[in-house]
Amino acid sequence: MVWKVIGGLLVLWLVLSVAGAVIEGLFWLAVVGGVLFAATAAVGWARDRKKLGP
């Protein structure tokens, strides 16, 4: 369930980043999408790492 949400968010942020890069006046959208993509990926990576444990 959590992975579906994280995957959905990653796709959403990727789409926002591409839209911001394609549409000239929306460069800020590309930056925000990129930051949110990186943050979501980091959270997913941390959750996976925590789940595996030592």
mmCIF file of the N, C-alpha and C atoms, coordinates in Angstrom:
data_MODEL
# 
_entry.id   MODEL 
# 
loop_
_atom_site.group_PDB 
_atom_site.id 
_atom_site.type_symbol 
_atom_site.label_atom_id 
_atom_site.label_alt_id 
_atom_site.label_comp_id 
_atom_site.label_asym_id 
_atom_site.label_entity_id 
_atom_site.label_seq_id 
_atom_site.pdbx_PDB_ins_code 
_atom_site.Cartn_x 
_atom_site.Cartn_y 
_atom_site.Cartn_z 
_atom_site.occupancy 
_atom_site.B_iso_or_equiv 
_atom_site.pdbx_formal_charge 
_atom_site.auth_seq_id 
_atom_site.auth_comp_id 
_atom_site.auth_asym_id 
_atom_site.auth_atom_id 
_atom_site.pdbx_PDB_model_num 
ATOM 1   N N  . MET A 1 1  ? 0.827  -1.192 0.000   1.00 0.00 ? 1  MET A N  1 
ATOM 2   C CA . MET A 1 1  ? 0.000  0.000  0.000   1.00 0.00 ? 1  MET A CA 1 
ATOM 3   C C  . MET A 1 1  ? 0.866  1.247  0.000   1.00 0.00 ? 1  MET A C  1 
ATOM 4   N N  . VAL A 1 2  ? 1.849  1.298  0.882   1.00 0.00 ? 2  VAL A N  1 
ATOM 5   C CA . VAL A 1 2  ? 2.715  2.473  0.981   1.00 0.00 ? 2  VAL A CA 1 
ATOM 6   C C  . VAL A 1 2  ? 3.528  2.641  -0.288  1.00 0.00 ? 2  VAL A C  1 
ATOM 7   N N  . TRP A 1 3  ? 3.967  1.541  -0.885  1.00 0.00 ? 3  TRP A N  1 
ATOM 8   C CA . TRP A 1 3  ? 4.775  1.637  -2.098  1.00 0.00 ? 3  TRP A CA 1 
ATOM 9   C C  . TRP A 1 3  ? 3.965  2.164  -3.269  1.00 0.00 ? 3  TRP A C  1 
ATOM 10  N N  . LYS A 1 4  ? 2.662  1.868  -3.293  1.00 0.00 ? 4  LYS A N  1 
ATOM 11  C CA . LYS A 1 4  ? 1.810  2.409  -4.349  1.00 0.00 ? 4  LYS A CA 1 
ATOM 12  C C  . LYS A 1 4  ? 1.704  3.921  -4.222  1.00 0.00 ? 4  LYS A C  1 
ATOM 13  N N  . VAL A 1 5  ? 1.580  4.405  -2.996  1.00 0.00 ? 5  VAL A N  1 
ATOM 14  C CA . VAL A 1 5  ? 1.500  5.854  -2.758  1.00 0.00 ? 5  VAL A CA 1 
ATOM 15  C C  . VAL A 1 5  ? 2.815  6.516  -3.140  1.00 0.00 ? 5  VAL A C  1 
ATOM 16  N N  . ILE A 1 6  ? 3.925  5.960  -2.707  1.00 0.00 ? 6  ILE A N  1 
ATOM 17  C CA . ILE A 1 6  ? 5.235  6.530  -3.030  1.00 0.00 ? 6  ILE A CA 1 
ATOM 18  C C  . ILE A 1 6  ? 5.474  6.494  -4.533  1.00 0.00 ? 6  ILE A C  1 
ATOM 19  N N  . GLY A 1 7  ? 5.140  5.396  -5.172  1.00 0.00 ? 7  GLY A N  1 
ATOM 20  C CA . GLY A 1 7  ? 5.295  5.298  -6.624  1.00 0.00 ? 7  GLY A CA 1 
ATOM 21  C C  . GLY A 1 7  ? 4.413  6.299  -7.361  1.00 0.00 ? 7  GLY A C  1 
ATOM 22  N N  . GLY A 1 8  ? 3.192  6.463  -6.900  1.00 0.00 ? 8  GLY A N  1 
ATOM 23  C CA . GLY A 1 8  ? 2.289  7.446  -7.495  1.00 0.00 ? 8  GLY A CA 1 
ATOM 24  C C  . GLY A 1 8  ? 2.812  8.861  -7.355  1.00 0.00 ? 8  GLY A C  1 
ATOM 25  N N  . LEU A 1 9  ? 3.340  9.177  -6.179  1.00 0.00 ? 9  LEU A N  1 
ATOM 26  C CA . LEU A 1 9  ? 3.924  10.501 -5.958  1.00 0.00 ? 9  LEU A CA 1 
ATOM 27  C C  . LEU A 1 9  ? 5.145  10.724 -6.841  1.00 0.00 ? 9  LEU A C  1 
ATOM 28  N N  . LEU A 1 10 ? 5.978  9.702  -6.994  1.00 0.00 ? 10 LEU A N  1 
ATOM 29  C CA . LEU A 1 10 ? 7.153  9.837  -7.859  1.00 0.00 ? 10 LEU A CA 1 
ATOM 30  C C  . LEU A 1 10 ? 6.744  10.130 -9.301  1.00 0.00 ? 10 LEU A C  1 
ATOM 31  N N  . VAL A 1 11 ? 5.720  9.435  -9.771  1.00 0.00 ? 11 VAL A N  1 
ATOM 32  C CA . VAL A 1 11 ? 5.231  9.682  -11.130 1.00 0.00 ? 11 VAL A CA 1 
ATOM 33  C C  . VAL A 1 11 ? 4.667  11.097 -11.245 1.00 0.00 ? 11 VAL A C  1 
ATOM 34  N N  . LEU A 1 12 ? 3.904  11.524 -10.250 1.00 0.00 ? 12 LEU A N  1 
ATOM 35  C CA . LEU A 1 12 ? 3.329  12.877 -10.262 1.00 0.00 ? 12 LEU A CA 1 
ATOM 36  C C  . LEU A 1 12 ? 4.418  13.941 -10.295 1.00 0.00 ? 12 LEU A C  1 
ATOM 37  N N  . TRP A 1 13 ? 5.443  13.803 -9.464  1.00 0.00 ? 13 TRP A N  1 
ATOM 38  C CA . TRP A 1 13 ? 6.525  14.791 -9.428  1.00 0.00 ? 13 TRP A CA 1 
ATOM 39  C C  . TRP A 1 13 ? 7.293  14.786 -10.747 1.00 0.00 ? 13 TRP A C  1 
ATOM 40  N N  . LEU A 1 14 ? 7.466  13.613 -11.335 1.00 0.00 ? 14 LEU A N  1 
ATOM 41  C CA . LEU A 1 14 ? 8.160  13.530 -12.619 1.00 0.00 ? 14 LEU A CA 1 
ATOM 42  C C  . LEU A 1 14 ? 7.369  14.245 -13.717 1.00 0.00 ? 14 LEU A C  1 
ATOM 43  N N  . VAL A 1 15 ? 6.067  14.052 -13.736 1.00 0.00 ? 15 VAL A N  1 
ATOM 44  C CA . VAL A 1 15 ? 5.220  14.727 -14.722 1.00 0.00 ? 15 VAL A CA 1 
ATOM 45  C C  . VAL A 1 15 ? 5.272  16.241 -14.525 1.00 0.00 ? 15 VAL A C  1 
ATOM 46  N N  . LEU A 1 16 ? 5.213  16.706 -13.273 1.00 0.00 ? 16 LEU A N  1 
ATOM 47  C CA . LEU A 1 16 ? 5.300  18.140 -13.006 1.00 0.00 ? 16 LEU A CA 1 
ATOM 48  C C  . LEU A 1 16 ? 6.640  18.709 -13.453 1.00 0.00 ? 16 LEU A C  1 
ATOM 49  N N  . SER A 1 17 ? 7.711  17.978 -13.230 1.00 0.00 ? 17 SER A N  1 
ATOM 50  C CA . SER A 1 17 ? 9.034  18.443 -13.637 1.00 0.00 ? 17 SER A CA 1 
ATOM 51  C C  . SER A 1 17 ? 9.136  18.561 -15.150 1.00 0.00 ? 17 SER A C  1 
ATOM 52  N N  . VAL A 1 18 ? 8.642  17.564 -15.853 1.00 0.00 ? 18 VAL A N  1 
ATOM 53  C CA . VAL A 1 18 ? 8.692  17.601 -17.320 1.00 0.00 ? 18 VAL A CA 1 
ATOM 54  C C  . VAL A 1 18 ? 7.813  18.730 -17.850 1.00 0.00 ? 18 VAL A C  1 
ATOM 55  N N  . ALA A 1 19 ? 6.629  18.908 -17.278 1.00 0.00 ? 19 ALA A N  1 
ATOM 56  C CA . ALA A 1 19 ? 5.741  19.994 -17.711 1.00 0.00 ? 19 ALA A CA 1 
ATOM 57  C C  . ALA A 1 19 ? 6.395  21.348 -17.475 1.00 0.00 ? 19 ALA A C  1 
ATOM 58  N N  . GLY A 1 20 ? 7.071  21.495 -16.342 1.00 0.00 ? 20 GLY A N  1 
ATOM 59  C CA . GLY A 1 20 ? 7.747  22.756 -16.050 1.00 0.00 ? 20 GLY A CA 1 
ATOM 60  C C  . GLY A 1 20 ? 8.905  23.015 -16.995 1.00 0.00 ? 20 GLY A C  1 
ATOM 61  N N  . ALA A 1 21 ? 9.582  21.979 -17.416 1.00 0.00 ? 21 ALA A N  1 
ATOM 62  C CA . ALA A 1 21 ? 10.706 22.139 -18.343 1.00 0.00 ? 21 ALA A CA 1 
ATOM 63  C C  . ALA A 1 21 ? 10.219 22.441 -19.759 1.00 0.00 ? 21 ALA A C  1 
ATOM 64  N N  . VAL A 1 22 ? 9.078  21.883 -20.147 1.00 0.00 ? 22 VAL A N  1 
ATOM 65  C CA . VAL A 1 22 ? 8.564  22.063 -21.503 1.00 0.00 ? 22 VAL A CA 1 
ATOM 66  C C  . VAL A 1 22 ? 7.909  23.436 -21.674 1.00 0.00 ? 22 VAL A C  1 
ATOM 67  N N  . ILE A 1 23 ? 7.131  23.844 -20.687 1.00 0.00 ? 23 ILE A N  1 
ATOM 68  C CA . ILE A 1 23 ? 6.433  25.136 -20.764 1.00 0.00 ? 23 ILE A CA 1 
ATOM 69  C C  . ILE A 1 23 ? 7.386  26.217 -20.254 1.00 0.00 ? 23 ILE A C  1 
ATOM 70  N N  . GLU A 1 24 ? 7.721  27.164 -21.113 1.00 0.00 ? 24 GLU A N  1 
ATOM 71  C CA . GLU A 1 24 ? 8.782  28.127 -20.837 1.00 0.00 ? 24 GLU A CA 1 
ATOM 72  C C  . GLU A 1 24 ? 8.612  28.910 -19.542 1.00 0.00 ? 24 GLU A C  1 
ATOM 73  N N  . GLY A 1 25 ? 7.444  29.406 -19.257 1.00 0.00 ? 25 GLY A N  1 
ATOM 74  C CA . GLY A 1 25 ? 7.242  30.261 -18.089 1.00 0.00 ? 25 GLY A CA 1 
ATOM 75  C C  . GLY A 1 25 ? 7.149  29.520 -16.770 1.00 0.00 ? 25 GLY A C  1 
ATOM 76  N N  . LEU A 1 26 ? 7.221  28.205 -16.812 1.00 0.00 ? 26 LEU A N  1 
ATOM 77  C CA . LEU A 1 26 ? 7.015  27.428 -15.589 1.00 0.00 ? 26 LEU A CA 1 
ATOM 78  C C  . LEU A 1 26 ? 8.272  26.682 -15.148 1.00 0.00 ? 26 LEU A C  1 
ATOM 79  N N  . PHE A 1 27 ? 9.422  27.330 -15.266 1.00 0.00 ? 27 PHE A N  1 
ATOM 80  C CA . PHE A 1 27 ? 10.661 26.686 -14.827 1.00 0.00 ? 27 PHE A CA 1 
ATOM 81  C C  . PHE A 1 27 ? 10.612 26.368 -13.342 1.00 0.00 ? 27 PHE A C  1 
ATOM 82  N N  . TRP A 1 28 ? 9.942  27.233 -12.569 1.00 0.00 ? 28 TRP A N  1 
ATOM 83  C CA . TRP A 1 28 ? 9.829  26.993 -11.131 1.00 0.00 ? 28 TRP A CA 1 
ATOM 84  C C  . TRP A 1 28 ? 9.132  25.671 -10.853 1.00 0.00 ? 28 TRP A C  1 
ATOM 85  N N  . LEU A 1 29 ? 8.197  25.286 -11.741 1.00 0.00 ? 29 LEU A N  1 
ATOM 86  C CA . LEU A 1 29 ? 7.495  24.016 -11.556 1.00 0.00 ? 29 LEU A CA 1 
ATOM 87  C C  . LEU A 1 29 ? 8.448  22.837 -11.727 1.00 0.00 ? 29 LEU A C  1 
ATOM 88  N N  . ALA A 1 30 ? 9.391  22.957 -12.641 1.00 0.00 ? 30 ALA A N  1 
ATOM 89  C CA . ALA A 1 30 ? 10.396 21.910 -12.830 1.00 0.00 ? 30 ALA A CA 1 
ATOM 90  C C  . ALA A 1 30 ? 11.274 21.780 -11.588 1.00 0.00 ? 30 ALA A C  1 
ATOM 91  N N  . VAL A 1 31 ? 11.635 22.919 -11.011 1.00 0.00 ? 31 VAL A N  1 
ATOM 92  C CA . VAL A 1 31 ? 12.483 22.902 -9.812  1.00 0.00 ? 31 VAL A CA 1 
ATOM 93  C C  . VAL A 1 31 ? 11.727 22.277 -8.640  1.00 0.00 ? 31 VAL A C  1 
ATOM 94  N N  . VAL A 1 32 ? 10.498 22.717 -8.423  1.00 0.00 ? 32 VAL A N  1 
ATOM 95  C CA . VAL A 1 32 ? 9.695  22.170 -7.318  1.00 0.00 ? 32 VAL A CA 1 
ATOM 96  C C  . VAL A 1 32 ? 9.450  20.674 -7.524  1.00 0.00 ? 32 VAL A C  1 
ATOM 97  N N  . GLY A 1 33 ? 9.117  20.283 -8.751  1.00 0.00 ? 33 GLY A N  1 
ATOM 98  C CA . GLY A 1 33 ? 8.900  18.864 -9.036  1.00 0.00 ? 33 GLY A CA 1 
ATOM 99  C C  . GLY A 1 33 ? 10.143 18.036 -8.792  1.00 0.00 ? 33 GLY A C  1 
ATOM 100 N N  . GLY A 1 34 ? 11.302 18.560 -9.175  1.00 0.00 ? 34 GLY A N  1 
ATOM 101 C CA . GLY A 1 34 ? 12.560 17.853 -8.944  1.00 0.00 ? 34 GLY A CA 1 
ATOM 102 C C  . GLY A 1 34 ? 12.873 17.688 -7.466  1.00 0.00 ? 34 GLY A C  1 
ATOM 103 N N  . VAL A 1 35 ? 12.648 18.749 -6.697  1.00 0.00 ? 35 VAL A N  1 
ATOM 104 C CA . VAL A 1 35 ? 12.890 18.681 -5.247  1.00 0.00 ? 35 VAL A CA 1 
ATOM 105 C C  . VAL A 1 35 ? 11.943 17.683 -4.593  1.00 0.00 ? 35 VAL A C  1 
ATOM 106 N N  . LEU A 1 36 ? 10.667 17.740 -4.954  1.00 0.00 ? 36 LEU A N  1 
ATOM 107 C CA . LEU A 1 36 ? 9.696  16.811 -4.375  1.00 0.00 ? 36 LEU A CA 1 
ATOM 108 C C  . LEU A 1 36 ? 9.975  15.367 -4.791  1.00 0.00 ? 36 LEU A C  1 
ATOM 109 N N  . PHE A 1 37 ? 10.430 15.178 -6.037  1.00 0.00 ? 37 PHE A N  1 
ATOM 110 C CA . PHE A 1 37 ? 10.788 13.829 -6.498  1.00 0.00 ? 37 PHE A CA 1 
ATOM 111 C C  . PHE A 1 37 ? 11.930 13.283 -5.646  1.00 0.00 ? 37 PHE A C  1 
ATOM 112 N N  . ALA A 1 38 ? 12.966 14.103 -5.435  1.00 0.00 ? 38 ALA A N  1 
ATOM 113 C CA . ALA A 1 38 ? 14.118 13.666 -4.644  1.00 0.00 ? 38 ALA A CA 1 
ATOM 114 C C  . ALA A 1 38 ? 13.712 13.371 -3.194  1.00 0.00 ? 38 ALA A C  1 
ATOM 115 N N  . ALA A 1 39 ? 12.855 14.214 -2.626  1.00 0.00 ? 39 ALA A N  1 
ATOM 116 C CA . ALA A 1 39 ? 12.421 14.010 -1.242  1.00 0.00 ? 39 ALA A CA 1 
ATOM 117 C C  . ALA A 1 39 ? 11.602 12.723 -1.110  1.00 0.00 ? 39 ALA A C  1 
ATOM 118 N N  . THR A 1 40 ? 10.700 12.484 -2.045  1.00 0.00 ? 40 THR A N  1 
ATOM 119 C CA . THR A 1 40 ? 9.883  11.272 -2.001  1.00 0.00 ? 40 THR A CA 1 
ATOM 120 C C  . THR A 1 40 ? 10.742 10.023 -2.178  1.00 0.00 ? 40 THR A C  1 
ATOM 121 N N  . ALA A 1 41 ? 11.702 10.094 -3.091  1.00 0.00 ? 41 ALA A N  1 
ATOM 122 C CA . ALA A 1 41 ? 12.602 8.954  -3.293  1.00 0.00 ? 41 ALA A CA 1 
ATOM 123 C C  . ALA A 1 41 ? 13.419 8.690  -2.031  1.00 0.00 ? 41 ALA A C  1 
ATOM 124 N N  . ALA A 1 42 ? 13.862 9.748  -1.364  1.00 0.00 ? 42 ALA A N  1 
ATOM 125 C CA . ALA A 1 42 ? 14.638 9.584  -0.129  1.00 0.00 ? 42 ALA A CA 1 
ATOM 126 C C  . ALA A 1 42 ? 13.792 8.955  0.971   1.00 0.00 ? 42 ALA A C  1 
ATOM 127 N N  . VAL A 1 43 ? 12.554 9.374  1.086   1.00 0.00 ? 43 VAL A N  1 
ATOM 128 C CA . VAL A 1 43 ? 11.662 8.796  2.094   1.00 0.00 ? 43 VAL A CA 1 
ATOM 129 C C  . VAL A 1 43 ? 11.423 7.321  1.799   1.00 0.00 ? 43 VAL A C  1 
ATOM 130 N N  . GLY A 1 44 ? 11.179 7.000  0.540   1.00 0.00 ? 44 GLY A N  1 
ATOM 131 C CA . GLY A 1 44 ? 10.976 5.593  0.167   1.00 0.00 ? 44 GLY A CA 1 
ATOM 132 C C  . GLY A 1 44 ? 12.214 4.760  0.434   1.00 0.00 ? 44 GLY A C  1 
ATOM 133 N N  . TRP A 1 45 ? 13.379 5.295  0.118   1.00 0.00 ? 45 TRP A N  1 
ATOM 134 C CA . TRP A 1 45 ? 14.627 4.580  0.360   1.00 0.00 ? 45 TRP A CA 1 
ATOM 135 C C  . TRP A 1 45 ? 14.840 4.366  1.861   1.00 0.00 ? 45 TRP A C  1 
ATOM 136 N N  . ALA A 1 46 ? 14.551 5.400  2.673   1.00 0.00 ? 46 ALA A N  1 
ATOM 137 C CA . ALA A 1 46 ? 14.729 5.290  4.126   1.00 0.00 ? 46 ALA A CA 1 
ATOM 138 C C  . ALA A 1 46 ? 13.759 4.264  4.717   1.00 0.00 ? 46 ALA A C  1 
ATOM 139 N N  . ARG A 1 47 ? 12.531 4.260  4.229   1.00 0.00 ? 47 ARG A N  1 
ATOM 140 C CA . ARG A 1 47 ? 11.556 3.286  4.739   1.00 0.00 ? 47 ARG A CA 1 
ATOM 141 C C  . ARG A 1 47 ? 11.980 1.866  4.402   1.00 0.00 ? 47 ARG A C  1 
ATOM 142 N N  . ASP A 1 48 ? 12.477 1.666  3.190   1.00 0.00 ? 48 ASP A N  1 
ATOM 143 C CA . ASP A 1 48 ? 12.910 0.341  2.767   1.00 0.00 ? 48 ASP A CA 1 
ATOM 144 C C  . ASP A 1 48 ? 14.114 -0.108 3.592   1.00 0.00 ? 48 ASP A C  1 
ATOM 145 N N  . ARG A 1 49 ? 15.025 0.791  3.824   1.00 0.00 ? 49 ARG A N  1 
ATOM 146 C CA . ARG A 1 49 ? 16.227 0.480  4.593   1.00 0.00 ? 49 ARG A CA 1 
ATOM 147 C C  . ARG A 1 49 ? 15.871 0.177  6.057   1.00 0.00 ? 49 ARG A C  1 
ATOM 148 N N  . LYS A 1 50 ? 14.915 0.935  6.592   1.00 0.00 ? 50 LYS A N  1 
ATOM 149 C CA . LYS A 1 50 ? 14.479 0.712  7.971   1.00 0.00 ? 50 LYS A CA 1 
ATOM 150 C C  . LYS A 1 50 ? 13.779 -0.634 8.098   1.00 0.00 ? 50 LYS A C  1 
ATOM 151 N N  . LYS A 1 51 ? 13.023 -1.014 7.080   1.00 0.00 ? 51 LYS A N  1 
ATOM 152 C CA . LYS A 1 51 ? 12.281 -2.272 7.097   1.00 0.00 ? 51 LYS A CA 1 
ATOM 153 C C  . LYS A 1 51 ? 13.232 -3.470 7.085   1.00 0.00 ? 51 LYS A C  1 
ATOM 154 N N  . LEU A 1 52 ? 14.324 -3.347 6.335   1.00 0.00 ? 52 LEU A N  1 
ATOM 155 C CA . LEU A 1 52 ? 15.276 -4.452 6.250   1.00 0.00 ? 52 LEU A CA 1 
ATOM 156 C C  . LEU A 1 52 ? 15.996 -4.675 7.583   1.00 0.00 ? 52 LEU A C  1 
ATOM 157 N N  . GLY A 1 53 ? 16.375 -3.566 8.217   1.00 0.00 ? 53 GLY A N  1 
ATOM 158 C CA . GLY A 1 53 ? 17.012 -3.654 9.531   1.00 0.00 ? 53 GLY A CA 1 
ATOM 159 C C  . GLY A 1 53 ? 18.362 -4.338 9.502   1.00 0.00 ? 53 GLY A C  1 
ATOM 160 N N  . PRO A 1 54 ? 19.059 -4.282 10.635  1.00 0.00 ? 54 PRO A N  1 
ATOM 161 C CA . PRO A 1 54 ? 20.385 -4.910 10.720  1.00 0.00 ? 54 PRO A CA 1 
ATOM 162 C C  . PRO A 1 54 ? 20.294 -6.415 10.901  1.00 0.00 ? 54 PRO A C  1 
# 
